[in-house]
Amino acid sequence: MSGCEPVIGVSYRDSTPCPSEVVQPPKGAPNVVFIVLDDVGFGQIGCFGGPIETPNIDRLAAGGLRYNNFHTTAMCSPTRACLLTGRNHHSVGIGAVIDLPAGYPGYSMTLSKSAATLPEILVGNGFNTFAVGKWHLSEHFNARGPFDNWPTGRGFEKYYGFIGSETNQWYPDLVIGTTRVDPPKTPEEGYHISEDLVDHAVGFINSQQAAEPDDPYFMYLSFGACHAPHHAPQEYIEMYEGKFDQGWDVVRNETLARQRAMGIVPEDTELPERNPDIPAWEDLSGDEQRVFAKEQEVYAGFLTHTDAQIGRFLDHLEEMDQLNDTMIILISDNGASREGGFNGTSNNYLYFNRINENVTAILSHIDELGGTETWNHYATGWAMAGNTPFKRYKQNTHEGGIHDPMIIYYPALIEDGGGIREQYTHAVDIVPTVLEVLGLSAPEVYNGHSQKPIEGVSFAETLTDPNADTGKYIQYYEMLGNRALWYRGWKATAYHPPESGGDFMNDTWELYNTDEDFSEVHDLASLYPKKLQELIDLWFFEAGKYNVLPLDDRQKARFQPAPKTGVFTYYPGTEKIVEPELPDTLNHSYKITASVDIPESGAEGVLFSIGGRFGGLSLFVMDGHLVCDYNFVGERHYIVRSTSEVPAGRSALSMAFDLTGSHRGVCTLYIDGQARGSAEVMIQPYRYSFEEGLEIGKDPQTPVSKNYESPFEFNGTLEKVVMEVEG
């Protein structure tokens, strides 16, 4: 504040105003752009030696710097918390993905107000701030809010994207600000979310620059790629036909050879043995090889298509003469993902419902992989290859989960474009680096909240000095019970088997000298037990410091919140409600009643729906009859059709589900209180959908039922829908 006190008289003629205060950005401040990829491993993009064509990412690397010793938290929400706050993930309450709250300070899944985000800092220093794409940093996903941890609540002035962990790339769950909106067009009209995100990023920048061409901006461009589902236009998939028939063992060796040749890994880097859950490619059956190779072709097409959108974005900055005045930081949020399972899948909701899909089933969909009819993921062996030269995967604290690509492009400072930096860096270090480059400091108090100190370490000096010592000497890791600590070139790490019942004492700690053993091949625990114990003790010290304890390996229990029961009333126009905040239709008895008025000419359409093509339920009117379709994980449809027609005029159309066993029961249809048909049905165990939620009067994204096309809006009068879920 200027301290000016206005003089107030009777009129403006005998009054003196204070000058308007306009916050000015630092003189000559660059634009700042974060480009975040999802589930992309160290060994997948071209400029890190990968087998996938990424010419536009490579273009950034050629004019910027590749950091070959950059690390993340091993999962998406925690890495994003570090990336945007400059504090460790447990320290700000995001100890795992946002969907897994545990009620402890490090696992509240409420992004701490004591850690102002980078956009909050920048918007207070004269920057405009925009976020486009994946968020996954709010524990609340629905219209009721609160929205304080949605992007516009954490410093971004404009937002367009999806709030949750993943979305259908063809039919996404989209939000503008805090309001859900439909995609601007359909896949048949050429829609893909990656293209849409770049369109909006460009649009936000154009609008801002038209109004204030001299003001800098911060753009957070966070793609859904390459998280499942792996969706890509067919021409990009076809680019890779036959390119992976040699299998993951050969691809790993080819990748490491390229990495050594380009200097992205030390010349003496060794390739670890295959991860223990992965067989030799040559030991697979012919059908397995055919399916798995196709899955990798689809993934590669997805990444190359994403790269093309990054190219469109860079081209636009260049056309605006802004590319060289912009600091661009590109990262992946964690290593390649094994969440597709051993075989991969044509429908990843099978995985989330603990159902395995065999190779024969995937083979029947092989030509659909990557298209609108599948929600596909690749086989675990390709995640192993994608993390070359490292062990294990996303979720793990071996290097395969936490050692990821980072590129920084900023020609105003970087004089050795195409260079490689070897300093140990982490996502938590990016905020202090950006602040140092901009000449700004993090506030001690923000919006009335005392602030945690920045916990990362700036590596800004490395932009100009390849030999700079950043002063970073320690970094802890923990994810779902997996633990690690890096300390002055040594690393202790413990793999923790998933859902191990809270037994952490029997995990085996390993010890590596990562200065000499880049890929964790030589476990030195038995040779240096004192060094190992020193690092374990340090891990516990850091864990106490940053709210890591208590360790918690539960995923199923934390993923499923307490069921919502009671009476719920919905009206047409109600904004979609997504899981996990839905009334429980998975393991409770319930009744749904739609109050309608049907004209003499008849009416049809959806009255109530949850989910979509890959699992859900829909109550609708078709051909004069009331119909309920239970779609069991996209694998089987249980259809109940009323034995009599729906009458004209006002009536109550109901379906009741009576639970008879675990996730099974009897569905009965009622017209004006009279039973009109029933059948036994089976419903999926854990989740319908991350994004296709409860809808009234329509089924807008993908259809629950094969008997209609979305949105199949009800064309009679729908007054309300009442849902009663037994406690």
N, C-alpha and C positions, 0 to 999 in steps of 0.2 A: 504494500500500500504506500502511496506517496506521502501520506500524512496531511494532505490538503484538507482544510475545513472550508466549505463554501460559505459565502456571505449571503444570507437570506433576507431580502427586503420585501416590500409590498409587491413589486413587479420585477421583471428582468432588468429594467433600467437602473434600479438601485441594488441589484444583486450581482454577486460574482461567483460563477460556477467553478468547479474543479475540472481540470482537463480529463478527458476520457482516458482510462487506463487500458492499454492494449498490451497483452503479454507478447513480447518479441522472442522469437527463437534465437538461439546462439547464431552470431553472425557467420554466414557461410555454411550453416549446418546442412549436411546432405540429407536426402530422403533415406529412410531405412526400410528395407524389405526383408522379412523372414519368409522363406519358402520351406514348408515342412512336408516331407514325404512320410508315409506311414508304412511300417513293416518292411522297409527296404534294407537289405543287409549290406554289409561292408563290401562284399564281392559281387554286386549285381550291376551297378551302373558302369558305363564304359570307361570313364576316366579314373575309376578305381580298379580297373582290370577285369570288370565283369563282362559277361557274354552278351549283354543286352545293349542295343543301340540307343544311346542317349546324347545325340549331337548337341543339343542345346544346353544341357547340364555340362557337357564337356566344354562348350563355349565359355561358360562361366569359369570353369577351372583353368582354361587356357589364358584368360585375362586376369585371373585371381589366384587364390592359394587353396591347395588341398591340405587339410589337416588330417594326418593319418593316425593320430593318437587321440581322437575325439571320442567321448563316452557319453552315454545316456543312462537312464535308470532301469532299462529293460522292459518298460511298458509305457503306453501312450499318455494317459492322464498325468502320471508323475513327472515324466519328462517335460510335458508342456508346462506344468507348474514351475519346474526349475527354469525353463526357458524364458518364461514371462515374468518371474519374480526375482531371479538371482539368489534364491534361497533353496536349500535342500527340500526334497519333496515331503518327507515326514515332518519337517520343521513347519511347513505351511498346511499340514493336515491331509495331504494327498499321498498317503503311503502306498497306495495301490491304485488300480483303476477306480474311477469314481463310483462304479456300480457295487463296490465291495466295502461298505461302511462297517466299522467294528466298534465304534463308541469309545475309542481311546484318542488322546490328543493327536497322535500321528496318523490316525485313520478315521478322522471325523468325516472326511470327504467334503468338507466345507473349506474352500480356499480362504486362508486367513486374511482378515482385514489388516493385520499387522505386517503385511507384506505387500506394499503397493506394487502393482504390476508396471511393466515398462510403459504401456500406453497411458496409464494413469500419470506417470511421471512426465511423459512427453507432452500430453495434452495440456498439462499445466505449464509447459515451457514453450507454447506457441506452435506445436505440431498439430496437424489433423491426423486422426487415427482411424484406420479401417481394418476390419477383420472379415475374411472371406473363407468359408470352408468349415472344416471340422473344428469343434470346440472341445467337448468332453471334459469340461472343468466345472460343471454345475451338477449338484446332486438332485436338482429339480428339473424335470424335462417337460412340464406341461403348462397349460395356459393359466393355471392358478398361481404360478410362481412359487416362492418369490424369485425375482429376476436379478437380485443383487450380484449373483455370480454368473449371470449370462454375460456375453461380451460387452453389451452396452452398459452393464453395471460395473464393469472392471476396466473402464477407460477408453473403450472403443466407441467412437461417435456413430459409426455405421457398421452394420453387420448383415451378412447374407451367407447362409450355409446350413449346416445341420449340427444339432446340439449334442447328439449322442456319440457312441463309439464308432458306428459304421452305418452305412446306408446303401440302399440299392442305387447303383450308378445310373440306371435307366429310369427308375421311378423313385427319386429320393424324397426324404422327409425334410422339407425346406422351411427356413425361418427368415423373415426380414425383421430385424430389430428383435422384437419379442412376439411376433405374430406369425403363425404358420401360413404358408402360401403354397399354391400348386406350382409345379414346374411350368415354365413358359410354353413348352411344347412337349410332344410325345417322342418316344424313340423312332416311331414310324416317320416322324417329321425331322429326324436327325438329332434328337436330344441325347446328350451325355453330360453328366454333372460336371466333369472336369472342364469341359468347354464352357459351361454355364458359369462356373466359378471365375474363370479368367475374364469372361465377358463382364461380370460384375466388378471385378477388381479394376479393370480398365475403365469402366463407367464411373466408379467412385473417384478415381484419380482425375479423369477428364472433368468431372463436375467441380472438383476442388480447384483444379488448376485454372479453369475458366473464371472462377470467382476470385481466386487469390494466387496468381501464377508464381509469386515469389515465396510462398509459404511452403515449408517442408512438410512431409507426411510420413507416417509409419504405416506400412501395409503388412498385415499378417495373412499370408496366403497359404492355407493349410489344406492340402488335397486329401480326399478319401483314399487315394491310391498310395501304396498298393495293398491296403488292407482288403481282406475279403469283404464283399464278393469281387472276384476278379472279372470285371466287365470291360470289354473293349470292342470297338467297331471291328467287323469281320476282316477288313483289309489289313488291319494291324496284326491280327492273329495270323493271318495267312503269310505275313512276312517271315514268320519263323517256322513254317512247315518243314519238318524234317531236321531242323537245326539242333534238336536235343536228343536225337535218336541214339547218340553215343552213350547217353546216360550220365547220372550224377557223378560217378567216380571219375570219368574222363573230364567232365566239365570242371570239377574241382582242380584237377591237375593243370588243365589249360588255363584256368583263371589264375592260379598261383604263378604259373610261368609268366603270364602277362604282368602280374603285379610286381614280380621281381624285376622284369625288364624295364618297367616304367619307374621303378624306385618307390612305389607306394608302400612296399614292405621291404624290410632289410633283405639283402641278398641271401643271407643264410636262413631265412624263415623256412621252417619245416611244416609239412602238412600233417596234422594229427590223424590218428586212426579215425575211421568212420565213427560217428556217434553210436553208442551201444544199441540203439533201437533201429538202426538202419543196416539192411543187408547189402551185399555187393549187387550192383546192377545186373551183372551177368547171371546171378542166381534167381532173378525174377522170371516169372512166366512171360510168355509172349503177350498175353492180354494185359498183364501188369505194365510191361514196358510200353505198350501202345497207349494205354490210358495215362500213365505218368508223364510220358513225353508230351502228350497233348496238353496236359495241365500246365506244364512249364511253358509251352508255346503261348498259351493264353495269358499267363502271367507276364511274359516278356512283351506281348502285344500291349498289355495294359500299361506297363511302364513306359514303353516307347510312345504310346498315345499321350500319356501324361507329359512326357518330355516335349512333345509337339506343342502342348498348350503352354508350357513354360516358355517355349520359343516364341509363341504369339505374344506373350506378356513382355518378354525382353524386346521384341521387335517394336512394340508400341512405345516402350520407354525410349528406344533409340529414335523413333520417329519424332518424339517430343523433345529430343535432344536432352534427355534426362539420364540416360543409362550410365554415363560416366560421372554423374553427380549423385549417384545412389549407392549406398552401402547395402549389398545383398548378401544375406547369410542363408545358405541352403543346408538343411540337415535331414536325416531320418530320425524318427523318434525312438526306435529300438531296432534290434536285429530282426532277421527274417523269421516268420511265424510258423510254428509246427501245429497250429490249431486246426488245420485241415485233417489231421490224423494220418495214419500210415498210408492209407489209400488216396488221400485227398477226398473230395466230395463234389457232387453236383448240387448239393443242398446243405449248406453249412449249419442250417437249423437242426439237422440230424445230430451234429456234434453237440450243439447247445442243449439238446434234449437227451444226451447220453446214448445215442443210437448210432451204431456203425453202419456205414454204407459199403457193401462189398464191391469188388471190381466189376463184377458182371452188371450190377445195377448202374454203375458209372458209365460203363461201356455202352449201355443202351441210350445214354444221353451225350455221347462223346461229341457229336456234331453240334450240340446245343451249348457246349461249355463256352462261357463268356458272353452269351446272349441273354435275351430277356427271360427265357424260360428256366434259367438256372441261377443258383446262388452259390457259386463255385469257389473252391479253394484247392491248392495243390498239395501233393503228397509231401510228407515230412522230409523225405530225402532231398527234395529241392530246396527246402529251407536250409538244410545242412550245407548244400552247395552254395546257396546265396550268402552264407556267412563265411565263406572261405577268406582267410585260412584259419578260422577260429572254430572252437568247440561249441556245441549246444545252440540254444535258440533264444528268441524273445521269451521273457519271463525269467530267464536264468542269468546268474551273475558271472558265469564264465564269459569270455570275451564275445562269443557269438550272440549273446543277448544285449551287451552293453557297448560294444566297440563298433562305431557307426561312421558313415561318411559325413564330412562337413566341408563346405566350400565357402570361402569369403571372397567376394568381388567388390573392390573399391579402388579404382585406378588412381584416385586422388592421393592415396597413400601407398598403394602397392606398386613397387617398381619392378619386381621380378615376376610378372605374370606367368602362370604355369608352374610356379614353385610349389614345393612341398614343405610343410612345417611338421616337425616331429614332437613338439612340446605336448605334454599330457594336458588335455583339456576336457571339460565336462559341460553339459548343458547349463549347469548352474553358473558357469563363468561367462556366459554370453552377455547378460545384462550389464555387469560391471565393465565389460569390454566396450559395449556400445556407449555407455555413459561416459567413459573416459574419452572416447573418440569425439563425442559431442561436447565435451567440457562441462558436463552436468554431474550433479550428485543426487543420490537418493535422499528423500526427505527423512527427517527424524520423527516427524509427526505427519500423518496424512488423514484428512477427513476426521480429525479428532482421535485417531488411533495412533498410539506410540508404535514406532516401527522396529521390527527386528533389523539388526544390521545385515547388510548384504553378506552372504556366506560364500559366494563364489569369488574367484580371483581373476582380475583383468589380465587378459593376454594381448592387450592392444599393442604392446611394444613389438610383438611378433609380426605385425603387419609390415613393419619396415626393417626388422632385424631378424633374420632366420635363426640366429643363435641366442636370442634374448632368453633370459631366465625369468620366467613369470613369477617365481616364488611359490608356486603351488607344489605341495609336497605330500598331500594326503587327500584321499577321497574314499568315503565309505559307500557301500551298496547293500540294499536289502530289498527283496521282492518275493512276497509269498513264502517266506522262510528261506529262500536262497540268500546267501550272504557273501560279501567280499569286502576286502579293504586293500587299497593300493597305497603304499607308503614308500616314497623315495626309491622307486624302481622295483620294489618287491610287491608281490600280491598274494594274499591268502584268500581262498575261496572255498565255499562249501555248497555243494549241490544238495537241494532238499527235495525229495520226491513229493509230487503233488498229493494233497489230501492225506498226509501221513499221520493224522490223528494227534497233531501237536507234539510229536516226538522229535525234538531238535537235538537231543544230546547224542544220538547215534549217527548224526551226519558226519561225514569224513571231510576234514579240512585238508586242502591241498596248498602247496606253496610253490610259487614260480618267481624267478628273476626275470621280469618282463623286459628289462633293458637288454637282456641277452637272449631271451626266449619269447619272441613277439607273439607266438601263437599257442603258448601254454602246452608245450609238448612234454617237458621234463619236470615232473613233480619232485620237488626237493624236500618234501616234508620230513622224510626219514633221515635225510642228511643234516638238516638244520632245524631240529626240533625247538631250540631256543628262539630262533628267528620266527618260526611259526607261532609260538606262544606269544611272542612280543606283538605280532600283528593281530592275533585273536584278542589279546587284552586291549589293544588300541581300538579294535572294532567295537568292543563293549563300551569303551570310553566315548567314542563317537555316537554310538547308539543311545547312550544316556543323554548326551548333549543335544541330540536332534529329535527326540521323541520316537525313536524306532521301536522301543519295547512297549508292550509285549509282542513277541513274535506270534504270528497267526497265519496258519496255512489253510484255513477253511476258505473254500470258494463257494461250494454249493450252498452252505448255510447263509453266507453273507450275501450271496447273489439273490436269494429269495427272501424278500422282506416279509414282515408279518402280513397275513392275508387281510384284505379289506372286505368287510361284510357290512350288511345293513341295507337300507333302501336308498336308491339313487334315481334321480329324475333327470332326463335329458330332453332337450328341445331341438328342433331343426335349427341348424346354424351353429350348434355347439362345436367349438373347436376340438379337433381330435385329441384324445387322451391316450398316451402311450404307456406301455409297461415300463417299470414295475408298479406304477401308480393306478392300476386298474382294479375295480372290484374283482374278486377271485372267482374265475370260472374254471379253474384248473383242478381244484380238489374240494369243491363245496357244491352242495345243492343250491339251485337258484331258479328264478323265474323272470322272464322278460315279457312285458306286455306293451304292445304298441296301440295307442288310440288313434284310429284312422277314420277318414270319411272318404268313401269310394264312390265315384260317380256311376251313373247307370251304364255308361260305356265301358266301365272297368278301369283298372289301374294295375300297374306292376312296378317292381323295383325293390331295392333294399330298404328294409326298415331299420336294421341294426347289424353291424358287423364288427368283428375284431380280427386283425391279422390280414393275410392275403394269400397269394399263390403257394407260399411255402409253409402254410399252417394257419388255421383260424376257424372262426365260425361265422355263419351268416344266416339271418332270418329275413326272408324276402317273399314277395308275391310274384308268381309267374304263371301264366296261362290260367288265371283265375283261382289258383290254389296257393295256400300258404306252404312254404317250404323252409326247412332248416337243413343246412349243409355243414357238417363237422368235417373239416379238412385236417386229417391227421398227418402233420409234418409234410404235406405235399405228396404223401405216399398212398393214402387211401381216403376216399370220401364216404362218410356215413350220411345218407340223405333220407330225411323224413318228409313225406308229402301228405298234405291233408286229404282225407277221404272225401271231403265235400268242398265245394267252391266257397270262396269268400263272398259274402253278400254285398250288394250295393248299400250305400248309406254309412252311418256311423257304426263302428264295431270295435271290439277289443280283440286283437290278434296276439296270441301268447304262445310261448314255448316254455316248458319246464324241464329242467334237468335234475333228475333224482340220482344222487351218487349211490352206486351199489358196490364199489370197490375202488382201489387206488386208480384214479384217472380213468374211470369207466362208469357208465351208468345208463339210464334210460331217458331218452328225449321224447316228450309228449307235446303234441301241438293242440292248441285250444282255439276255438272260434266262439267268441261270446260265452266263454266259460265251459263250453262243451268239448270234451276230448274228441279229437279228429285225426288220430293216427299217432303211433309211437314206434320206437325202435331202440335197440341197444346201440350205444356208440362208445367210441374210445377217444379220449382227448390226450394231447401231448403232455408230457410230464412237467416241463419246467417253463417253457416260454413259447408264445406264438411268434412274436416279432419284436425286434428292437425299434421299429419305426412305424409299422402299419398297425395303428392302435384302434381304439373304439371310435366308431363313426356312426352318425345318426342320419338315416335317409339316403345313404350312399355307401359305396365301397370303392374309393377313388384311385388307389395306387395300382395294385395288382389284385385280380379278383380272387376271393376265397373259393368261389365255386366255378367249376368248368362250364356251368350252364348259362353264364352270362359274361359279358365284357364290362370292364370298369368304365365309368363309375356306377352304371345302372341305378341312377337316382330314382327314388320313388316319385311317381307322377300323379298320385292322388294327394289327398291332404293328410299329412302326418302331424298330429297335434303334439304328442309327446311320447316318450318311451320310459317306462318305469322298470327298474331292475331291482329285484329283491334277492339278496344273497344271505343264506342262512349262516348264523354264527357257529 
